[in-house]
Amino acid sequence: MYAPTSFASFARLCADLENTTKRLEKRRIIARFLRNLHPEEIQPAVSFLLGKPFPETDERVLEVGGATMWKVEVSRQATLVTEPLTILEVAKTFDMIASASGSGSRIRKENLLMSLMRRASAEEAQYLSRLLMGEMRIGAVEGVVVEAIAEAGGVELKLVHRASMLLGSLGKAAEIALSEGEEGLAKVRLQVFIPVKPMLAKTSYDVGEVIAEHEGRTAFEWKFDGARVQIHKKGRTIRIFSRRLTDVTQSIPEVVSLVEKGIKLEEAVVEGEVVAIDRMGRPLPFQDLMRRFHRIQEVQKMSIEVPLQLYLFDILYCDGRPLIDEAYSMRWRVLANSVDQTLLAPRIVTGDVEEAVIFLKEALKAGQEGLMAKRLDSSYTPGAREGKWYKIKPFENLDLVVIAADWGHGRRRGWLSNYHLGARVDETGEFVSLGKTFKGLTDEEFRVMTKRLQELKIRETPYTVYVKPSIVIEVAYNEIQRSSQYKSGFALRFARITRFREDKSPDQADTISRVKAQYERQFKAKGRLDLEIK
């Protein structure tokens, strides 16, 4: 038997992390804490550090809103408890809350939460509340936690990072690192039906610059106005995962049919893009596509109203052989030889800027977003944004998070319709404002947003409702300006909402580092692409 780790010790860890801004000190504090955990405590502790009740790929939700938390806090009583609250007890209670369903589930959830909070000290209750509301903000960003795991286990950083990407769980990678060391981490392999965190791309506005970066020749693919998916197939069993690694198989049966008919392999993991199309085969707006994802009722009816098309662009696993360490050019050859040609994304390989610009125009004319540029010798690096891949768009945009909203006036009276736009601070995970916008939404979208935001309310004034950072939106803008008015130090000029990013979580939104890079870059590239694609 071992002595379970108290939740009080986790709360003290959180307080210590808040009291230092030094990355190395945060890493040391976390590493010391992790070394003292029992193996079965590591996964929940790492999830809690990242501000998540469950591991990244766990689709369960607690469904505990601000109103419930307020009710629990108001009625919470201080009690003397002989048995301290433990990390595993908190994790078990979260499991029970998420599992509560059906008639009376709301009361059961409240009772479970109440029993948990009544056993907690003031400090424990503070961090429990933050964890439940997704508001940890203790500076334990994923990069720091990965470094701490490597230090605690005495293993190479790259092995921890790779294992977490392949397992879809940093907590599981941490457990292996501390229990089995480098030997255990080295054994981690891509497995069918365990989704891999997707490889990411940098942004560019200049095809010539990308060609030069990729040493004179690169592959260009259409960048679709759709949703990225990862498809796992073994025999007749097919599962499809979204960009956020949630299982969406039941919501998109026609994509399953396309996979059954079009992928010739017995076992495969392939990546692609799902696009909603109209009766003429033209792409529909992203918002229409999102009506299909996660829908489990009237799926057949929706498949007629919002039909889907699939385009494949990469393969990560082929009949027992992992391919992520192979060159992109080789992976494409395997993909092209293994699937129906009608499923392949439009693609060219060139070092000619003019040819690439013509290809970009074709993508835009077809209603797509732009191009992807992929270095021919690049391996597949899950979760990384290293310049091996670039996305090229003819306009500037950021994926930001709604952190508050003002009540509208005039025609928009009664709606929360002026949205405070937040970008994530790299080191702390805090969201800081870049300004506001009310442009880009329809009346119906204003009504829906008002309801959603009120459900996410943390606090309010007579004019503004402050919300849990949860809703990610794509914001197009004309220019980034320096501004002392906002905490970020920047403001977006002529900002407008172009779409909701239901496929992205807040921690996948753009960071202040990206904003700063865009600000600096605009002086070099502003207006150039507009001239190229007219």
C-alpha positions in Angstrom: 0.0 0.0 0.0 1.0 3.6 -0.6 -0.1 6.8 1.0 -2.4 8.6 -1.5 -1.3 12.1 -2.4 -3.6 14.7 -0.9 -5.4 17.3 -3.1 -4.1 19.9 -0.6 -0.5 19.2 -1.9 -1.7 19.8 -5.4 -3.3 23.0 -4.4 0.0 24.1 -2.8 1.7 23.2 -6.0 -0.7 25.5 -7.9 -0.1 28.3 -5.5 3.7 27.9 -5.8 3.4 28.0 -9.6 1.4 31.2 -9.4 4.0 32.9 -7.2 6.8 32.6 -9.8 7.1 33.8 -13.3 10.4 32.0 -14.0 10.0 29.1 -16.4 12.9 27.1 -15.0 11.5 27.4 -11.5 8.1 26.3 -12.6 9.6 23.3 -14.3 11.6 22.4 -11.1 8.5 22.7 -8.9 6.4 20.5 -11.1 9.2 17.9 -11.6 9.6 17.6 -7.8 5.9 17.1 -7.4 5.7 14.5 -10.1 8.5 12.4 -8.7 6.5 11.8 -5.5 3.3 10.6 -7.1 2.2 7.0 -7.4 1.9 5.9 -11.0 -1.9 5.8 -11.0 -1.9 9.4 -9.7 0.3 10.8 -12.6 -2.3 11.0 -15.3 -5.0 12.8 -13.4 -2.4 15.2 -11.8 -1.0 16.1 -15.2 -4.5 16.7 -16.6 -5.4 18.9 -13.6 -2.1 20.9 -14.1 -3.2 21.6 -17.7 -6.6 22.8 -16.4 -8.5 19.8 -17.7 -10.7 17.4 -15.6 -9.9 14.6 -18.1 -7.1 13.7 -20.5 -7.0 15.5 -23.9 -8.7 12.8 -25.9 -11.3 12.0 -23.3 -14.6 13.2 -24.8 -16.5 13.4 -21.5 -17.6 16.8 -20.1 -18.7 17.7 -16.6 -21.4 20.1 -17.7 -21.0 22.3 -14.6 -21.8 25.9 -15.5 -21.3 29.1 -13.7 -24.8 29.0 -12.1 -24.1 25.6 -10.6 -20.7 26.7 -9.2 -22.3 29.8 -7.7 -25.0 27.7 -6.0 -22.3 25.3 -4.6 -20.1 28.2 -3.4 -23.0 30.0 -1.7 -24.1 26.8 0.2 -20.6 25.5 1.0 -19.9 25.0 4.6 -16.5 24.7 6.3 -16.3 21.3 8.0 -13.6 19.4 9.9 -12.7 16.3 7.9 -10.5 13.5 9.4 -9.7 12.1 5.9 -8.0 14.6 3.6 -9.2 14.9 0.0 -6.9 13.1 -2.4 -6.1 13.5 -6.1 -7.6 10.2 -6.9 -10.8 11.0 -5.1 -11.2 14.2 -7.0 -10.6 12.3 -10.3 -13.1 9.6 -9.3 -15.7 12.3 -8.4 -15.2 13.9 -11.8 -15.8 10.5 -13.4 -19.1 10.2 -11.5 -20.2 13.7 -12.4 -19.5 13.2 -16.1 -21.4 9.8 -16.0 -24.5 11.2 -14.4 -27.3 11.3 -17.0 -31.0 11.0 -17.4 -33.8 12.1 -15.0 -32.4 13.9 -11.9 -28.8 14.0 -13.3 -28.5 17.7 -12.6 -29.3 17.2 -8.9 -26.9 14.2 -8.7 -24.1 16.4 -10.3 -24.8 19.2 -7.8 -24.7 16.7 -4.8 -21.5 15.1 -5.9 -19.9 18.5 -6.4 -21.2 19.7 -3.0 -19.7 16.7 -1.2 -16.4 17.4 -2.9 -16.3 21.1 -2.1 -17.4 20.6 1.5 -14.4 18.4 2.2 -12.1 21.0 0.6 -10.1 23.6 2.5 -10.4 27.2 1.2 -7.2 26.8 -0.9 -8.4 23.4 -2.3 -11.8 24.9 -3.1 -10.2 27.8 -5.0 -8.3 25.5 -7.4 -11.2 23.0 -7.6 -13.4 25.9 -8.8 -10.8 27.0 -11.3 -10.4 23.5 -12.6 -14.1 23.0 -13.0 -14.6 26.3 -14.8 -11.5 25.9 -17.1 -9.8 28.9 -15.4 -6.6 27.4 -13.8 -4.2 30.1 -15.2 -1.3 29.0 -13.0 1.4 29.3 -15.7 1.6 25.5 -16.3 1.4 25.7 -20.0 1.9 22.4 -21.9 5.5 23.2 -22.9 6.5 23.7 -19.3 4.8 20.5 -18.1 6.5 18.5 -20.9 9.9 19.9 -19.8 9.1 19.0 -16.1 8.1 15.5 -17.0 11.4 15.0 -18.9 13.3 16.4 -15.8 11.3 14.3 -13.4 11.9 11.1 -15.3 15.5 11.8 -16.4 14.5 11.3 -20.0 15.0 13.2 -23.3 12.5 15.9 -23.9 11.9 14.9 -27.5 10.9 11.4 -26.3 8.2 12.8 -24.0 6.9 15.1 -26.7 6.7 12.4 -29.3 5.0 9.9 -26.9 2.4 12.4 -25.9 1.6 13.2 -29.5 1.3 9.5 -30.5 -0.7 8.6 -27.4 -2.9 11.7 -27.5 -2.3 12.1 -23.8 0.5 13.9 -22.0 -0.6 12.3 -18.8 -0.1 8.8 -20.2 3.3 9.8 -21.6 4.2 11.2 -18.1 3.2 7.9 -16.5 5.5 5.9 -18.9 8.4 8.4 -18.5 8.3 8.2 -14.7 7.6 4.4 -14.5 9.5 3.0 -17.4 12.0 5.7 -18.4 13.4 6.2 -21.9 13.0 2.5 -22.7 9.3 2.7 -22.2 8.9 5.9 -24.1 10.9 4.5 -27.0 8.4 1.6 -27.3 5.5 4.0 -27.9 4.2 3.5 -31.5 1.4 4.8 -33.5 -1.6 2.6 -33.1 -4.8 2.3 -35.1 -7.8 3.8 -33.3 -5.6 6.0 -31.0 -5.8 9.4 -32.6 -2.5 11.3 -33.1 -2.3 15.0 -32.5 -2.1 16.7 -35.9 0.9 18.3 -37.5 0.6 22.1 -37.6 1.6 24.7 -40.2 3.0 28.2 -40.1 1.4 31.0 -42.0 2.8 32.8 -45.0 1.4 35.3 -47.5 4.2 34.9 -50.1 4.5 31.7 -52.2 8.0 32.8 -53.3 9.2 33.1 -49.7 7.9 29.6 -49.0 9.5 28.1 -52.1 12.8 29.6 -51.0 12.3 28.4 -47.4 11.8 24.9 -48.8 15.0 25.1 -50.8 13.6 25.9 -54.2 10.9 23.3 -54.7 7.8 22.3 -52.7 4.4 20.6 -52.9 1.3 22.8 -53.0 -2.1 21.4 -52.1 -5.4 23.2 -51.9 -6.3 24.4 -48.4 -9.9 23.6 -48.1 -12.7 25.5 -46.3 -13.5 22.4 -44.3 -12.8 20.4 -41.2 -9.6 18.3 -40.8 -10.2 14.7 -40.0 -8.0 11.7 -39.1 -9.3 8.4 -40.4 -8.5 5.0 -38.8 -9.3 1.8 -40.6 -8.8 -1.8 -39.6 -10.6 -4.4 -41.7 -14.2 -3.2 -41.9 -14.0 -1.1 -38.8 -13.6 2.6 -39.4 -13.4 5.5 -37.0 -13.0 9.1 -37.8 -11.6 11.7 -35.5 -11.9 15.5 -35.6 -9.0 17.9 -35.3 -9.7 18.0 -31.6 -9.4 14.1 -31.6 -13.0 13.5 -30.8 -14.8 10.6 -32.5 -17.3 12.0 -35.1 -17.8 8.7 -37.0 -21.6 8.4 -36.4 -22.2 12.0 -37.5 -20.7 11.6 -41.0 -21.8 8.2 -42.5 -21.2 9.2 -46.1 -17.5 9.8 -45.3 -17.4 6.3 -43.8 -18.9 5.0 -47.1 -16.2 6.9 -49.1 -13.5 5.4 -47.0 -15.0 1.9 -47.3 -15.0 2.2 -51.1 -11.9 4.3 -51.6 -9.2 3.1 -49.3 -7.8 -0.2 -50.5 -5.6 -1.0 -47.4 -6.5 -3.4 -44.7 -5.0 -1.2 -42.0 -4.5 2.6 -42.4 -4.4 5.9 -40.7 -4.9 8.7 -43.2 -5.5 12.5 -42.9 -7.9 14.5 -44.9 -10.4 17.4 -45.1 -14.1 17.1 -45.1 -15.9 19.8 -47.1 -19.7 20.5 -47.1 -21.0 21.0 -50.7 -24.1 22.2 -52.4 -26.0 20.5 -55.2 -23.7 21.9 -57.7 -20.6 20.6 -55.9 -19.6 24.0 -54.6 -18.2 24.3 -51.1 -20.6 25.5 -48.4 -19.6 27.9 -45.6 -17.7 26.3 -42.7 -20.7 27.0 -40.3 -22.9 24.8 -42.5 -20.3 22.0 -42.2 -20.2 22.3 -38.4 -23.9 21.5 -38.3 -22.9 17.9 -39.3 -20.1 17.3 -36.8 -21.2 15.8 -33.4 -24.7 15.4 -34.6 -26.3 12.1 -33.6 -29.9 12.7 -34.5 -31.5 13.0 -37.9 -28.1 12.3 -39.5 -29.5 10.8 -42.7 -31.7 13.9 -43.2 -28.7 16.2 -42.6 -26.6 14.1 -45.0 -29.1 15.1 -47.7 -29.3 18.8 -46.7 -25.6 19.2 -46.1 -23.7 16.5 -48.2 -20.0 16.0 -47.6 -17.0 15.5 -49.8 -13.6 14.0 -48.6 -10.2 15.0 -49.8 -7.1 13.0 -48.5 -3.7 14.6 -48.2 -1.5 12.3 -46.0 -1.0 8.8 -44.7 0.5 8.0 -41.3 0.2 4.2 -41.1 -0.1 1.6 -43.8 -0.8 -2.1 -43.2 1.3 -2.4 -40.0 4.0 0.1 -41.0 4.2 3.5 -39.3 5.1 6.3 -41.8 5.4 9.4 -39.7 9.2 9.3 -39.9 9.2 9.0 -43.6 9.5 11.9 -46.1 6.3 13.6 -47.1 7.1 12.8 -50.8 7.2 9.1 -50.0 4.0 9.3 -47.9 2.2 10.9 -50.8 3.3 8.1 -53.1 2.0 5.5 -50.7 -1.3 7.4 -50.3 -1.7 7.9 -54.1 -1.2 4.2 -54.7 -3.6 3.1 -51.9 -6.8 5.2 -52.4 -9.2 6.1 -55.1 -7.7 9.0 -57.1 -11.0 11.0 -56.8 -10.3 11.3 -53.0 -6.8 13.0 -53.4 -6.4 16.7 -52.7 -5.5 18.7 -55.8 -1.7 19.1 -55.7 1.3 20.3 -57.7 5.0 20.1 -57.0 6.9 23.1 -58.3 9.6 25.7 -57.7 8.0 28.2 -60.1 6.4 31.2 -58.3 4.1 32.0 -61.2 2.8 28.4 -61.5 2.1 28.4 -57.7 0.2 31.7 -57.9 -1.9 30.3 -60.7 -2.7 27.3 -58.6 -3.6 29.6 -55.7 -6.0 31.4 -57.9 -7.6 28.1 -58.9 -8.1 27.2 -55.3 -9.7 30.5 -54.5 -11.9 30.4 -57.6 -13.1 27.0 -56.4 -14.2 28.6 -53.1 -11.4 27.2 -51.0 -9.2 29.1 -48.6 -5.8 29.0 -50.3 -2.9 26.6 -50.4 -0.8 24.4 -48.1 2.9 24.2 -48.9 4.7 21.0 -47.7 8.5 20.5 -47.7 9.1 17.3 -49.8 11.6 15.8 -47.3 9.6 16.6 -44.2 8.7 13.9 -41.7 5.3 14.1 -40.0 5.8 15.9 -36.7 2.6 15.8 -34.6 1.8 19.0 -32.7 4.8 20.9 -34.0 4.8 24.1 -36.1 8.3 24.1 -37.5 8.0 25.5 -41.0 7.9 22.1 -42.7 4.3 23.0 -43.6 2.9 26.5 -44.5 -0.6 27.6 -45.0 -1.0 30.4 -47.6 -4.1 32.6 -47.5 -4.9 35.8 -49.4 -6.1 37.6 -46.3 -4.9 38.0 -42.7 -6.7 36.3 -39.8 -6.4 35.0 -36.3 -8.2 32.4 -34.3 -9.2 34.2 -31.1 -11.3 33.4 -28.1 -14.4 35.4 -26.8 -13.5 36.4 -23.3 -16.4 38.9 -22.7 -19.3 40.5 -24.5 -21.1 43.9 -24.3 -24.9 44.2 -24.5 -25.9 45.8 -27.8 -28.0 48.9 -28.4 -30.2 50.1 -31.1 -31.1 47.3 -33.5 -28.9 44.9 -31.4 -30.6 45.8 -28.1 -31.1 42.6 -26.0 -28.2 40.7 -27.6 -24.7 40.2 -26.4 -23.3 41.4 -29.6 -19.9 43.2 -29.1 -17.3 40.6 -28.5 -14.1 41.0 -26.6 -11.4 39.2 -28.6 -8.7 37.4 -26.6 -5.3 35.9 -27.6 -3.5 33.4 -25.3 -0.3 34.5 -23.4 2.3 31.8 -24.2 3.8 31.5 -20.7 0.7 31.8 -18.5 -2.2 30.6 -20.7 -4.1 33.8 -19.8 -6.3 35.4 -22.5 -5.7 39.1 -23.1 -7.8 41.4 -25.2 -7.0 42.6 -28.7 -10.2 44.7 -29.0 -13.8 44.1 -29.8 -16.0 43.5 -32.9 -19.7 43.0 -33.6 -19.3 42.6 -37.4 -19.8 39.5 -39.4 -22.7 37.7 -37.7 -26.4 37.4 -38.7 -29.3 38.2 -36.4 -29.8 34.5 -35.7 -26.1 34.1 -34.8 -26.4 37.0 -32.4 -29.3 35.3 -30.7 -27.5 31.9 -30.5 -24.3 33.6 -29.2 -26.2 35.5 -26.5 -27.6 32.2 -25.2 -24.2 30.5 -25.3 -22.4 33.3 -23.6 -24.9 33.6 -20.8 -24.3 29.9 -20.1 -20.6 30.6 -19.9 -20.9 33.6 -17.6 -18.3 34.1 -14.9 -19.3 37.5 -13.7 -21.0 40.6 -15.1 -21.6 44.3 -14.9 -24.6 46.2 -16.1 -22.9 46.5 -19.5 -20.6 43.6 -19.9 -20.8 39.8 -19.4 -17.4 38.1 -18.7 -17.3 34.5 -19.8 -15.3 31.3 -19.5 -12.9 31.3 -22.5 -14.5 28.6 -24.6 -15.7 29.9 -28.0 -13.1 30.1 -30.7 -13.8 32.4 -33.7 -11.8 33.2 -36.8 -11.3 36.9 -37.1 -10.2 38.6 -40.3 -8.6 42.1 -40.0 -7.0 44.8 -42.1 -4.1 45.6 -39.8 -2.6 45.1 -36.3 -1.8 48.3 -34.5 0.0 49.1 -31.3 -2.5 50.0 -28.6 -2.2 51.0 -24.9 -5.9 50.6 -24.5 -5.7 46.8 -24.4 -3.7 44.5 -22.1 -2.2 42.7 -25.1 -0.6 46.0 -26.3 -2.2 45.5 -29.7 -5.5 46.2 -31.4 -7.1 44.8 -34.6 -8.2 47.3 -37.2 -11.5 46.6 -39.1 -11.9 43.2 -37.3 -14.8 41.0 -38.4 -15.8 37.5 -37.5 -15.6 35.1 -40.5 -16.5 31.9 -38.8 -16.8 29.9 -35.6 -14.0 27.4 -35.1 -15.9 24.6 -33.4 -13.1 22.3 -34.4 -10.6 24.2 -32.1 -10.4 24.3 -28.4 -9.3 27.6 -26.6 -5.8 26.2 -26.0 -5.4 25.8 -29.8 -6.3 29.4 -30.5 -3.6 31.9 -31.5 -1.1 33.2 -29.0 0.3 36.7 -28.4 3.5 35.4 -30.0 1.6 34.8 -33.2 0.0 38.3 -32.9 3.5 39.9 -32.5 4.8 37.9 -35.4 1.9 39.0 -37.6 2.4 42.6 -36.5 6.1 42.6 -37.5 5.5 40.7 -40.7 2.8 43.0 -42.1 5.3 45.7 -42.7 7.2 43.3 -44.9 4.3 41.6 -46.7 1.4 44.0 -46.6 -0.3 44.4 -50.0 2.0 42.1 -51.8 -0.2 39.1 -52.1 -3.2 41.2 -53.1 -1.2 42.4 -56.1 -0.2 38.8 -57.0 -3.6 37.3 -57.1 -5.7 40.0 -58.7 
